[in-house]
Amino acid sequence: MIVKLDKITKYYQNSGSNDKRIILDDLSLEIEKGESIAIVGPSGSGKSTLLNVISSLDTCNSGNMIFDAQDLSKLNEKELANFRNQNLGFVFQSHHLLPQLNLIENVLLPFIPVKDKKLKKQAEKRALELLDFVGLSKQIHQRPGQMSGGECQRTAVVRALIHQPNLILADEPTGSLDKKSAEQLGNLLVDINEKQGVSLVVVTHSMDLAKKMKKIYQLEDGRLKQLTIENE
């Protein structure tokens, strides 16, 4: 097991009253190493909040978040930042690539502060291998404005992998893509999960994407319920 959420509650206090808006209600979830999970649910149900709690970008009001046997509630802000850099990769609906940088520069962006030349060389080699894996080895000198939305999202996935994370968190990764590009990106995420051994949690409105994952959970009224859906 790589992640364990134990009785997580997250709420927001309504201004000027004692009323609370409960987002996550005594929620528990376990994520095994190498597992792929989709979290679906209506807009405003708390899917992104749950992803933020898993990533330690947001805190819960009660409950415990354990990552690889480490209780994240015991870490300070600097330690949490180091934890995220070492263990997590993020993919969002928008690719967040810098328009002035080419593809390979965008992928290597997390290594700009690194002073160790050997580590930088290793990162460049890994970037080239991953870009070849996702079918972008011929576009490494192109800028985001010269690439399709699907190609930009694949680049963002490679950037998420550059630190060799244990877990990728993807928030609506196909939400801005056309049907064909969304299908390709979904298949890529499955390939990475299976061939790279990286655990994967995807928040999505798309049941087509959700069905590619090994488990699907519905988030509603602050609770998770595992769904059983037959693939067509």
N, C-alpha and C positions, 0 to 999 in steps of 0.2 A: 504493500500500500504506500502510495506517495503523498496523498492528501486525505485528511480526515477533518470534516466539519462536524462538530458535536454540539447539538442543541443551540444553533446560532439564532439569535434574535437581533434584528436591526429595526429601529424605529426613528421617526423624526417627531420632535415636539412641536405641536402647532403653536405659532406665536400668539401670545396673549391669553392662552388657556392651558389647562392641564391635559388636554386631549393629545393622544399620540397617534401618529399614522404609522401603522406597523407594515413594514416591507417584507421582512423575513421573520417567520414565526416558528421558533423552536425547530429550526431546520437542521437536518443531518444528512451528510453525504460522504461516501468514501470513493476515492479514485485510485484504481490500481495502476501500477507501473505499466506503461504501454497500452493503456486503455484509451478508447475514444468515446466521448460522451457529448450528446446534444442536449441543450436545454431550450425548450420551447415554451411559449405562453403568450397571452395577450399583451399589447402595449401597456406599459405602466405596471406590469406585474412584478418587477424587481429583478429581471434577468441580468441587466447590466450591473445593478447593485451587488448581486451575488458574485458576478465575475470580479468586481472590485474588492470584495471581501476575500475571495480566494487568492487574489494577487497581493493582498495587504495594502492596496491603495486606499482602502476604506476600512474603518474599524467597526466591530459589532458592539452592541450594547451588552450582550451576554453570550456565553458559549465559548468554545475553544476552537482554534484553527491550528491544526498540526500539519506540518509539511516535512515529510521524510523524518519523522520522529522528533521534530523540533517544534516547540510551542512558540508561534510567532508573536504572541502577546507579550513575551518576555524581552523582545528586541526593541531597541530605541530606533529613532528615525534613520540614523546613519546605517545601522545594522540592517534595517529593513530594505534600504536602498541597495545595499550590497547583496542582500538575499535575492532581490528581484533581478539584479544584473547577472547574477551567477546561475539562477535557476529557471527564469521565466522568459518566454518569448511572447510578444503581443502582435496580434493582427486585428486591424479595425476596419470598419466599413470604408473609410477613406484611407488611402495608402500612405498619406503623410510623407511622400517623397519630396525632397528639396528640388525645385525646378532648375536651379543653377548648377546642380551636380549631375554627372552622368550616372548610369546604372550601377557600375562597380563602386563608385564613390559613395552613393547612397547606401549601398549594402555595408560598406566598411565604416560608415559614420560612427557607430558605437566605439570604434577603435581609435578615433582621433586623439583622445586624451592619453592613450597608452604610449609610454615612452620606450618600452622594450621592443627593439627592432626585430628580435626573433619572433615574438608573439605577433607582431604586425605582419611579418612574412607568412606565418602559419595561417593567420586570418585571411590573408589575400589568397592563399592556396585553397583554403576551405571555401571561400566565396566563389572562386572560379569553378570548383567542383560542384557546388550547389546550383550555381547558375546553369551549368551544363545539365544537371539533374532535372531542372524545371524547364529546360528547352530555351534558354535565353543566352547561351554562350556567344552568339553572333551579334548580340545587341549591347554588349557591355559598355560601349562608348556613347550610346544614345542617351538623351535626356528624357525625363518623363513626358514632356510635351511632344516628343516624337514617337511615343509608344501608346498602345491601346490601353484601355482601362484594365483589361485582363492581364496584360503584361506588367502593368504597374503593380497590380495586386500580387502577382507571382514574385515580383521583386521584393515587395514588402514581406512576403513569407520567408524569402531567403534571408532578409535582414533579421527577422525574428529568430532564425536558426543559427546565426553567425556565432553566437556565444555558446553553442551546443547546450541549449536549455533542457531541463528535464520535463518541462510542461509548457505547451503552447496554449494560450488563451485567445480565442478568436471571437470578436464581437460583431455579429452581422457581416462576416467577411465577403459575402456575395451580394450584399444588399444593393450595391450601386452598379452591378454588372448585368449585362444581357444574359439570356438563358444559356447560350452556348458557352460564354466565358465563365458563368457561374458553375456549370457542369464541369468544366475543365479544372477550375480552382477546387471544387469539392473533391474531385478525383485526386488532385495533387495533395491535398491535406490528408487523405486516406493513405496515399503512397508514403508520405513522410511519416505518418503514424506507424505504418507497418514495417517500412524498410529502415527508418532511422531509429525506431523504438522510442519515439517521443510521445508522452501522454498528451492527449488533446481534449480540450473542452471548448465546444462551439455553442455560442448563443445565436439563435437564428429564428426568423419567422418562416423560413423555407423548409417545408417538410421533405422536399427533394434532397436537400443537404442533410437534414436530420437523419434520414433513413440510411445515409452512408455510414453513420456512426454505429458503434457496437451496442450502445445503450441510448435510449431517449427518455428524458424526464420532462414532465409538464410542471411548470411553476405557476401556481395559482393560489391566491389567498395566503401567500407567504410560505406555502409548503410544496415539497417536491413529491410527485407521484411518477413511478416508472411506467412507461407505456410499452405495450406490445403491439407492434405494427408490422404486418407482413409486407415485405418488399414485393413490388409488382414485377 
